[in-house]
């Protein structure tokens, strides 16, 4: 059994490889996922010491750490022999998700059988093959802390509505490396953040501006950090992992080197390219 992995469908209908994180996710965004699994039924049965007529099933189960839900997303019964290409697709509603979304795809024994081979499985649900994937939904507010402060007293530009403080240590935990500060004097912003799904159209525009500006700042921080490159690897839940995830999610067709060259040669175009990628007001107008 083989698979190229899960694809996450974008607004233009195209699928991209499931990124480590979706940094602009919120509870109004549904996730559409799909993948193709190549199954060699004869080889699967032989390797598991199963008889040639054993019925198998290809299943996908997702689990959200944010909502605590665990759901069967897809199931395909596999009978007969030979090879088969199985396309799986499902949607996770935004209101049902949050935190880390885990996806487990398995080939299992579909029915209990009296297996004549004592080394082979007998119970329905016995796992013959599995593939695990996960994506962190960075839009979940728990991913990094937020504080409401008086910018004038704290030494920040007193009329700025927010400030994203990003630390220098790429290996540091995201929770300790990123802090979103919101100006207590900007009551419009504070009211919009507290309204969530009950926000007015004007307040949703403020929410969009904040959400997308945070993503923009993370992308620009990644591009401006010369210690990052496309081959860099970091542990999950670290600052470096989150910054690379922001770039790969929103600019999957661009390398960090090409983004840096674009910023040096035409800063205005670079800014517009990032603004377009993060979709400022795209869903709110």
Buried (B, 14 or more C-beta within 10 A) or exposed (E): BEBEEBBBBEEEEEBBEBBBBBBBBBBBBEBBBBBBBEBBBEEBBEEBBBEEEBBBBBBBBBBBBBBEBEEEBBEBEBEEEEEBEBEBBBEBEBEBBBBBBBBBBBBBBBEEBEBEEEEBBEEEEBEBBEBEBBBBBBBBEEBBEEEBBEBEEEEBEEEEBBBBEBEEEBEBBBEEBBBBBBBBBBEEBBEBBEBEEEBEEEBBBBBBBBBBBBBBBBBBBBBEBEEBEEEBEBEEBBBBBBBBBBBBBBBEEBEBEEBBEBBEEEEEEBBEBBBEBBBBEEEBE
